[in-house]
């Protein structure tokens, strides 16, 4: 169902060139990153050499337009890369996910030319890590509950508030920060988005959180105490841009997460197939047991459906046909699907699947987060159901 969105442009990268990019990412993931997954998890950090390799490959800016130093991939191509990146530790994708996704896209779609010139090339190269500072203790999936405030003082804004679960906060150079400038009224939600350099006085980043999974992907609380930024820090120069910028960036990110979930599910299935082909019970490979085959069949069915759905949602985004319901449908299905696939992968592995050295154990913990961030499964259901009813009422009145 169409809605007002940023202007649609043709792809900057043709199919042949993109195939080379995708293949190089696939090779990097499977030959350089996969062997070091345990190192990443145990150290709760991405090795510096892998970070540099990602920069050299342009992965910090693959979704940033070429005009600003990125690779210029559209969302359909982005999703294909997400499937490759989801095949390994999700922390690796998270390292550059905010630059390409929720933070970088705010600037791409809503920034002024001056703001883009100041930040986007540095974001695309990885010189600058951008964080998306939206979530708060009382405002997660619904930004309307935002409590961080920005008050105009002359030609500056003073920002006060607390953010939580902010990805890459500990390494960020720039916080794309959402704050309320007034109560919501008939003119709009009263939410603006500000570009706040991490070194600004009054910005404080807490030690990174200890999480169930996704070790190496750091999230932290960020506090803003009397933080002063110039009027030029208001994204788009419009104090009512914030809510829409958040919604557009989050919706786009949901399609990306769908692809990532498919990649993780594919890895869980591949690990399971390797296991059942060589593991025996009573001298018989367990892959010959029909109940094991039933688990594998369910896993494959979910993966194929998820892959098709993620690609369809990405195509609808690129064409402008649907940038609201389809992203939520894809995220809801694919993130729930990968949780089921990961659970079956542990079951197929038996007791060994519960052991820390097995990839499926890590996958089981890593993918649990996908149903929570960038809008919980419950929020996706509200978006989908509410959107369908709204359209039905519109059609009934037509």
Kinemage of the C-alpha trace (Angstrom):
@kinemage 1
@onewidth
@group {chain A} dominant
@subgroup {mainchain}
@vectorlist {calphas} color= white
{ca unk a 1} P 0.000 0.000 0.000
{ca unk a 2} L 1.789 3.149 -1.210
{ca unk a 3} L 2.695 6.000 1.083
{ca unk a 4} L 4.662 9.205 0.744
{ca unk a 5} L 8.324 8.268 0.623
{ca unk a 6} L 11.651 9.688 -0.496
{ca unk a 7} L 12.107 9.876 -4.256
{ca unk a 8} L 12.746 6.546 -5.983
{ca unk a 9} L 15.891 6.285 -8.066
{ca unk a 10} L 17.144 3.535 -10.328
{ca unk a 11} L 19.815 1.111 -9.102
{ca unk a 12} L 23.352 2.464 -9.106
{ca unk a 13} L 24.917 -0.995 -9.402
{ca unk a 14} L 23.974 -3.277 -12.286
{ca unk a 15} L 23.307 -6.989 -11.866
{ca unk a 16} L 26.731 -8.166 -13.055
{ca unk a 17} L 28.642 -5.813 -10.789
{ca unk a 18} L 26.416 -6.679 -7.873
{ca unk a 19} L 26.961 -10.403 -8.431
{ca unk a 20} L 30.695 -9.814 -7.991
{ca unk a 21} L 30.090 -7.831 -4.794
{ca unk a 22} L 27.806 -10.532 -3.405
{ca unk a 23} L 30.244 -13.308 -4.279
{ca unk a 24} L 33.159 -11.503 -2.666
{ca unk a 25} L 31.124 -10.960 0.515
{ca unk a 26} L 30.103 -14.625 0.513
{ca unk a 27} L 33.722 -15.726 0.193
{ca unk a 28} L 34.833 -13.324 2.940
{ca unk a 29} L 32.111 -14.503 5.303
{ca unk a 30} L 32.739 -18.189 4.789
{ca unk a 31} L 36.531 -18.232 4.584
{ca unk a 32} L 37.565 -15.333 6.834
{ca unk a 33} L 34.774 -14.821 9.346
{ca unk a 34} L 33.225 -18.254 9.974
{ca unk a 35} L 36.512 -19.760 11.235
{ca unk a 36} L 36.736 -16.976 13.837
{ca unk a 37} L 33.207 -17.058 15.207
{ca unk a 38} L 34.289 -18.597 18.497
{ca unk a 39} L 37.033 -15.976 18.873
{ca unk a 40} L 34.463 -13.213 18.368
{ca unk a 41} L 32.090 -14.745 20.915
{ca unk a 42} L 34.738 -15.489 23.543
{ca unk a 43} L 36.342 -12.045 23.309
{ca unk a 44} L 33.032 -10.203 22.855
{ca unk a 45} L 34.707 -8.142 20.141
{ca unk a 46} L 35.298 -8.020 16.392
{ca unk a 47} L 39.019 -8.496 15.606
{ca unk a 48} L 40.682 -5.379 14.239
{ca unk a 49} L 41.815 -7.127 11.068
{ca unk a 50} L 38.258 -8.193 10.204
{ca unk a 51} L 37.077 -4.640 10.841
{ca unk a 52} L 39.715 -3.319 8.454
{ca unk a 53} L 38.835 -5.911 5.824
{ca unk a 54} L 35.190 -4.799 6.035
{ca unk a 55} L 36.271 -1.191 5.510
{ca unk a 56} L 38.460 -2.153 2.544
{ca unk a 57} L 35.530 -3.996 0.941
{ca unk a 58} L 33.271 -0.957 1.292
{ca unk a 59} L 30.937 -2.696 3.741
{ca unk a 60} L 30.599 0.349 5.989
{ca unk a 61} L 28.887 2.156 3.125
{ca unk a 62} L 27.360 -0.421 0.801
{ca unk a 63} L 23.895 1.186 1.104
{ca unk a 64} L 25.186 4.776 0.903
{ca unk a 65} L 24.799 6.381 -2.570
{ca unk a 66} L 27.919 6.502 -4.717
{ca unk a 67} L 27.661 10.293 -4.785
{ca unk a 68} L 28.664 10.202 -1.128
{ca unk a 69} L 31.360 7.542 -1.376
{ca unk a 70} L 29.290 4.383 -0.870
{ca unk a 71} L 28.644 1.394 -3.114
{ca unk a 72} L 25.094 2.573 -3.823
{ca unk a 73} L 23.221 -0.718 -3.388
{ca unk a 74} L 19.451 -0.513 -3.361
{ca unk a 75} L 17.378 -2.408 -0.799
{ca unk a 76} L 16.840 -5.433 -3.054
{ca unk a 77} L 20.622 -5.806 -3.300
{ca unk a 78} L 21.023 -4.963 0.386
{ca unk a 79} L 18.792 -7.918 1.282
{ca unk a 80} L 20.917 -10.294 -0.782
{ca unk a 81} L 24.000 -9.135 1.129
{ca unk a 82} L 22.100 -9.486 4.404
{ca unk a 83} L 21.489 -13.143 3.588
{ca unk a 84} L 25.231 -13.641 3.183
{ca unk a 85} L 26.125 -11.680 6.321
{ca unk a 86} L 23.486 -13.514 8.360
{ca unk a 87} L 25.338 -16.773 7.684
{ca unk a 88} L 27.917 -15.985 10.359
{ca unk a 89} L 28.122 -14.199 13.703
{ca unk a 90} L 25.490 -11.458 13.588
{ca unk a 91} L 27.896 -9.166 15.441
{ca unk a 92} L 29.929 -8.788 12.250
{ca unk a 93} L 26.991 -7.315 10.357
{ca unk a 94} L 26.162 -5.139 13.332
{ca unk a 95} L 29.626 -3.548 13.122
{ca unk a 96} L 28.590 -1.611 10.018
{ca unk a 97} L 24.813 -2.107 10.154
{ca unk a 98} L 23.975 1.274 11.658
{ca unk a 99} L 26.130 3.116 9.107
{ca unk a 100} L 24.234 1.557 6.214
{ca unk a 101} L 20.868 1.235 7.878
{ca unk a 102} L 18.899 3.049 10.517
{ca unk a 103} L 21.453 5.806 11.203
{ca unk a 104} L 22.935 6.347 7.748
{ca unk a 105} L 19.563 6.253 6.009
{ca unk a 106} L 18.288 9.160 8.114
{ca unk a 107} L 20.974 11.315 6.512
{ca unk a 108} L 20.564 9.806 3.039
{ca unk a 109} L 16.810 10.392 2.970
{ca unk a 110} L 16.321 13.471 5.127
{ca unk a 111} L 19.623 15.321 5.555
{ca unk a 112} L 20.421 18.660 3.956
{ca unk a 113} L 23.114 18.792 1.287
{ca unk a 114} L 25.445 20.371 3.834
{ca unk a 115} L 24.802 17.602 6.376
{ca unk a 116} L 25.359 14.915 3.763
{ca unk a 117} L 28.607 16.554 2.640
{ca unk a 118} L 29.836 16.774 6.222
{ca unk a 119} L 29.104 13.201 7.260
{ca unk a 120} L 28.179 10.679 4.572
{ca unk a 121} L 31.584 10.105 2.972
{ca unk a 122} L 33.120 9.516 6.384
{ca unk a 123} L 30.276 7.165 7.283
{ca unk a 124} L 30.660 5.261 4.005
{ca unk a 125} L 34.402 4.785 4.510
{ca unk a 126} L 34.044 3.672 8.111
{ca unk a 127} L 36.018 6.649 9.371
{ca unk a 128} L 32.857 7.604 11.257
{ca unk a 129} L 30.600 5.123 13.039
{ca unk a 130} L 27.040 6.441 13.289
{ca unk a 131} L 24.617 5.272 15.981
{ca unk a 132} L 20.835 5.531 15.935
{ca unk a 133} L 19.860 7.009 19.314
{ca unk a 134} L 16.105 6.461 19.488
{ca unk a 135} L 15.216 3.787 22.054
{ca unk a 136} L 14.576 4.872 25.640
{ca unk a 137} L 13.531 3.036 28.807
{ca unk a 138} L 9.943 4.224 28.200
{ca unk a 139} L 9.946 4.413 24.399
{ca unk a 140} L 11.056 1.394 22.429
{ca unk a 141} L 9.051 0.142 19.484
{ca unk a 142} L 6.798 3.217 19.642
{ca unk a 143} L 8.790 6.468 19.308
{ca unk a 144} L 5.682 8.490 20.165
{ca unk a 145} L 6.553 7.950 23.837
{ca unk a 146} L 9.890 9.763 23.514
{ca unk a 147} L 10.990 11.665 26.627
{ca unk a 148} L 14.384 13.021 25.578
{ca unk a 149} L 13.856 16.756 25.119
{ca unk a 150} L 15.488 19.448 23.023
{ca unk a 151} L 14.913 23.066 23.989
{ca unk a 152} L 15.801 26.007 21.741
{ca unk a 153} L 18.238 28.476 23.312
{ca unk a 154} L 19.156 31.232 20.891
{ca unk a 155} L 20.741 29.631 17.848
{ca unk a 156} L 21.437 26.380 19.744
{ca unk a 157} L 19.461 23.405 21.015
{ca unk a 158} L 19.954 21.925 24.477
{ca unk a 159} L 19.314 18.172 24.649
{ca unk a 160} L 18.589 16.206 27.819
{ca unk a 161} L 17.605 12.569 28.107
{ca unk a 162} L 18.595 8.926 28.394
{ca unk a 163} L 18.805 6.351 25.613
{ca unk a 164} L 19.246 2.596 25.995
{ca unk a 165} L 20.297 -0.428 23.917
{ca unk a 166} L 22.105 1.857 21.457
{ca unk a 167} L 24.076 -0.257 18.992
{ca unk a 168} L 27.726 0.727 18.441
{ca unk a 169} L 27.467 3.496 21.046
{ca unk a 170} L 30.859 2.626 22.525
{ca unk a 171} L 32.599 3.139 19.173
{ca unk a 172} L 30.321 5.822 17.729
{ca unk a 173} L 31.590 9.135 16.438
{ca unk a 174} L 28.099 10.437 15.688
{ca unk a 175} L 24.749 9.956 17.398
{ca unk a 176} L 21.686 10.419 15.207
{ca unk a 177} L 19.581 11.510 18.143
{ca unk a 178} L 15.805 11.774 18.398
{ca unk a 179} L 14.315 14.268 20.839
{ca unk a 180} L 10.977 15.891 21.522
{ca unk a 181} L 10.867 19.648 20.883
{ca unk a 182} L 7.224 20.078 21.962
{ca unk a 183} L 4.202 17.970 22.849
{ca unk a 184} L 2.481 16.341 19.903
{ca unk a 185} L -0.167 18.613 18.417
{ca unk a 186} L -2.195 19.175 15.262
{ca unk a 187} L 1.003 20.226 13.463
{ca unk a 188} L 2.824 16.946 14.057
{ca unk a 189} L 4.447 14.620 16.593
{ca unk a 190} L 6.906 17.277 17.798
{ca unk a 191} L 9.954 15.023 17.346
{ca unk a 192} L 13.167 16.239 15.733
{ca unk a 193} L 16.372 14.386 14.939
{ca unk a 194} L 19.771 15.911 15.700
{ca unk a 195} L 23.315 15.130 14.586
{ca unk a 196} L 25.308 14.976 17.814
{ca unk a 197} L 29.065 14.266 17.613
{ca unk a 198} L 30.032 11.770 20.301
{ca unk a 199} L 32.713 14.136 21.622
{ca unk a 200} L 30.154 16.844 22.438
{ca unk a 201} L 30.234 17.936 26.070
{ca unk a 202} L 27.447 16.317 28.060
{ca unk a 203} L 27.323 13.084 26.025
{ca unk a 204} L 28.102 10.064 28.183
{ca unk a 205} L 28.263 6.415 27.077
{ca unk a 206} L 27.913 3.661 29.684
{ca unk a 207} L 29.881 0.384 29.566
{ca unk a 208} L 28.445 -1.945 26.955
{ca unk a 209} L 25.673 -4.331 27.930
{ca unk a 210} L 26.121 -8.023 28.656
{ca unk a 211} L 23.632 -9.834 26.431
{ca unk a 212} L 22.257 -13.327 25.925
{ca unk a 213} L 23.791 -13.502 22.458
{ca unk a 214} L 25.381 -11.513 19.658
{ca unk a 215} L 28.646 -11.136 21.569
{ca unk a 216} L 30.820 -8.610 19.769
{ca unk a 217} L 27.835 -6.420 18.900
{ca unk a 218} L 27.988 -3.763 21.578
{ca unk a 219} L 24.979 -1.865 22.888
{ca unk a 220} L 25.075 0.743 25.636
{ca unk a 221} L 23.068 3.369 27.455
{ca unk a 222} L 23.781 6.916 26.286
{ca unk a 223} L 22.922 9.985 28.336
{ca unk a 224} L 22.582 13.560 27.126
{ca unk a 225} L 22.977 16.146 29.866
{ca unk a 226} L 22.755 19.763 28.771
{ca unk a 227} L 24.179 18.822 25.367
{ca unk a 228} L 24.370 21.867 23.101
{ca unk a 229} L 24.271 21.601 19.322
{ca unk a 230} L 23.819 24.341 16.706
{ca unk a 231} L 20.629 24.826 14.736
{ca unk a 232} L 22.461 23.319 11.749
{ca unk a 233} L 22.433 19.962 13.597
{ca unk a 234} L 18.678 19.557 13.031
{ca unk a 235} L 18.364 16.946 10.290
{ca unk a 236} L 16.710 18.427 7.248
{ca unk a 237} L 16.454 21.772 9.032
{ca unk a 238} L 12.942 20.778 10.107
{ca unk a 239} L 11.954 20.061 13.711
{ca unk a 240} L 9.041 17.872 12.590
{ca unk a 241} L 11.182 15.476 10.514
{ca unk a 242} L 12.158 13.173 13.371
{ca unk a 243} L 9.157 10.890 13.648
{ca unk a 244} L 8.911 10.265 9.919
{ca unk a 245} L 12.676 9.776 9.626
{ca unk a 246} L 12.515 7.164 12.372
{ca unk a 247} L 9.577 5.352 10.793
{ca unk a 248} L 11.116 5.252 7.307
{ca unk a 249} L 14.518 4.105 8.579
{ca unk a 250} L 12.995 1.438 10.811
{ca unk a 251} L 10.732 0.122 8.054
{ca unk a 252} L 13.670 -0.162 5.682
{ca unk a 253} L 15.706 -1.851 8.393
{ca unk a 254} L 12.982 -4.442 8.898
{ca unk a 255} L 13.433 -5.686 5.345
{ca unk a 256} L 17.187 -5.924 5.895
{ca unk a 257} L 16.685 -7.898 9.118
{ca unk a 258} L 14.414 -10.278 7.218
{ca unk a 259} L 17.264 -11.119 4.868
{ca unk a 260} L 19.665 -11.507 7.767
{ca unk a 261} L 17.257 -13.935 9.458
{ca unk a 262} L 17.111 -16.025 6.288
{ca unk a 263} L 20.912 -16.206 6.203
{ca unk a 264} L 21.092 -17.347 9.821
{ca unk a 265} L 18.392 -19.949 9.216
{ca unk a 266} L 20.274 -21.269 6.188
{ca unk a 267} L 23.419 -21.639 8.299
{ca unk a 268} L 21.477 -23.533 10.979
{ca unk a 269} L 20.097 -25.900 8.347
{ca unk a 270} L 23.497 -26.426 6.724
{ca unk a 271} L 25.054 -27.246 10.098
{ca unk a 272} L 22.216 -29.671 10.768
{ca unk a 273} L 22.617 -31.410 7.423
{ca unk a 274} L 26.331 -31.896 8.010
{ca unk a 275} L 25.567 -33.325 11.436
{ca unk a 276} L 22.858 -35.803 10.392
{ca unk a 277} L 24.912 -37.069 7.468
{ca unk a 278} L 27.772 -38.335 9.657
{ca unk a 279} L 26.267 -38.877 13.115
{ca unk a 280} L 24.992 -42.400 13.708
{ca unk a 281} L 22.655 -44.162 16.120
{ca unk a 282} L 22.836 -47.941 16.115
{ca unk a 283} L 25.121 -47.783 13.125
{ca unk a 284} L 22.594 -45.818 11.057
{ca unk a 285} L 23.074 -42.133 10.059
{ca unk a 286} L 20.440 -40.179 11.952
{ca unk a 287} L 19.573 -38.409 8.702
{ca unk a 288} L 17.899 -41.657 7.651
{ca unk a 289} L 15.384 -41.383 10.482
{ca unk a 290} L 12.044 -40.062 9.277
{ca unk a 291} L 11.430 -37.849 12.317
{ca unk a 292} L 14.772 -36.135 11.726
{ca unk a 293} L 13.866 -35.669 8.070
{ca unk a 294} L 10.581 -34.080 9.143
{ca unk a 295} L 12.504 -31.447 11.137
{ca unk a 296} L 14.749 -30.776 8.148
{ca unk a 297} L 11.741 -30.479 5.840
{ca unk a 298} L 10.131 -27.889 8.117
{ca unk a 299} L 13.395 -25.944 8.278
{ca unk a 300} L 13.817 -25.906 4.504
{ca unk a 301} L 10.193 -24.885 3.952
{ca unk a 302} L 10.493 -21.947 6.337
{ca unk a 303} L 13.758 -20.799 4.777
{ca unk a 304} L 12.435 -20.894 1.228
{ca unk a 305} L 9.273 -19.035 2.224
{ca unk a 306} L 11.295 -16.458 4.159
{ca unk a 307} L 13.727 -15.901 1.308
{ca unk a 308} L 10.885 -15.314 -1.155
{ca unk a 309} L 9.104 -12.991 1.262
{ca unk a 310} L 12.214 -10.927 2.034
{ca unk a 311} L 12.925 -10.505 -1.664
{ca unk a 312} L 9.317 -9.558 -2.380
{ca unk a 313} L 9.261 -6.963 0.407
{ca unk a 314} L 12.559 -5.498 -0.853
{ca unk a 315} L 11.204 -5.275 -4.404
{ca unk a 316} L 8.060 -3.516 -3.152
{ca unk a 317} L 10.228 -1.053 -1.214
{ca unk a 318} L 12.412 -0.266 -4.199
{ca unk a 319} L 9.390 0.257 -6.488
{ca unk a 320} L 7.573 2.303 -3.855
{ca unk a 321} L 4.574 -0.035 -3.950
{ca unk a 322} L 4.616 -0.789 -0.212
{ca unk a 323} L 6.937 0.689 2.386
{ca unk a 324} L 4.858 -0.011 5.467
{ca unk a 325} L 2.979 -3.316 5.594
{ca unk a 326} L 5.336 -5.468 3.510
{ca unk a 327} L 8.425 -4.684 5.671
{ca unk a 328} L 6.504 -5.633 8.794
{ca unk a 329} L 5.169 -8.824 7.202
{ca unk a 330} L 8.667 -9.862 6.154
{ca unk a 331} L 10.226 -9.077 9.519
{ca unk a 332} L 7.478 -10.823 11.450
{ca unk a 333} L 7.618 -14.001 9.407
{ca unk a 334} L 11.376 -14.248 8.908
{ca unk a 335} L 12.402 -13.499 12.488
{ca unk a 336} L 9.836 -15.900 13.909
{ca unk a 337} L 10.889 -18.469 11.310
{ca unk a 338} L 14.581 -18.304 12.176
{ca unk a 339} L 13.756 -18.839 15.845
{ca unk a 340} L 11.893 -22.016 14.936
{ca unk a 341} L 14.663 -23.184 12.609
{ca unk a 342} L 17.336 -22.564 15.240
{ca unk a 343} L 15.307 -24.494 17.795
{ca unk a 344} L 14.937 -27.443 15.437
{ca unk a 345} L 18.664 -27.304 14.651
{ca unk a 346} L 19.500 -27.716 18.330
{ca unk a 347} L 16.975 -30.574 18.545
{ca unk a 348} L 18.464 -32.347 15.524
{ca unk a 349} L 21.931 -32.073 17.087
{ca unk a 350} L 20.670 -33.617 20.311
{ca unk a 351} L 22.780 -33.040 23.419
{ca unk a 352} L 25.703 -31.752 21.372
{ca unk a 353} L 23.519 -28.885 20.136
{ca unk a 354} L 23.473 -27.511 23.674
{ca unk a 355} L 27.257 -27.312 23.822
{ca unk a 356} L 28.967 -23.947 23.459
{ca unk a 357} L 31.375 -25.143 20.770
{ca unk a 358} L 28.550 -25.941 18.343
{ca unk a 359} L 27.533 -23.179 15.902
{ca unk a 360} L 23.833 -23.966 16.347
{ca unk a 361} L 24.081 -23.127 20.056
{ca unk a 362} L 25.330 -19.639 19.213
{ca unk a 363} L 22.770 -19.210 16.434
{ca unk a 364} L 19.967 -20.176 18.845
{ca unk a 365} L 20.970 -17.338 21.188
{ca unk a 366} L 21.892 -14.794 18.508
{ca unk a 367} L 18.629 -14.899 16.589
{ca unk a 368} L 16.420 -14.442 19.655
{ca unk a 369} L 17.104 -10.712 19.487
{ca unk a 370} L 15.726 -10.414 15.960
{ca unk a 371} L 12.149 -10.651 17.253
{ca unk a 372} L 12.763 -7.692 19.553
{ca unk a 373} L 14.704 -4.910 17.900
{ca unk a 374} L 13.565 -2.458 15.232
{ca unk a 375} L 10.019 -3.220 16.300
{ca unk a 376} L 8.945 -6.326 18.219
{ca unk a 377} L 6.839 -9.045 16.624
{ca unk a 378} L 3.872 -7.610 18.511
{ca unk a 379} L 4.436 -4.168 16.980
{ca unk a 380} L 4.688 -5.734 13.514
{ca unk a 381} L 1.299 -7.376 14.029
{ca unk a 382} L -0.210 -4.026 15.009
{ca unk a 383} L 1.268 -2.334 11.932
{ca unk a 384} L 0.040 -5.087 9.621
{ca unk a 385} L -3.413 -5.446 11.136
{ca unk a 386} L -3.965 -1.709 11.538
{ca unk a 387} L -2.829 -1.046 7.984
{ca unk a 388} L -5.139 -3.678 6.545
{ca unk a 389} L -8.139 -2.355 8.459
{ca unk a 390} L -7.351 1.232 7.453
{ca unk a 391} L -7.223 0.218 3.802
{ca unk a 392} L -10.445 -1.790 4.119
{ca unk a 393} L -12.240 1.244 5.598
{ca unk a 394} L -10.896 3.414 2.787
{ca unk a 395} L -12.067 0.921 0.177
{ca unk a 396} L -15.503 0.708 1.801
{ca unk a 397} L -15.944 4.466 1.540
{ca unk a 398} L -14.718 4.675 -2.050
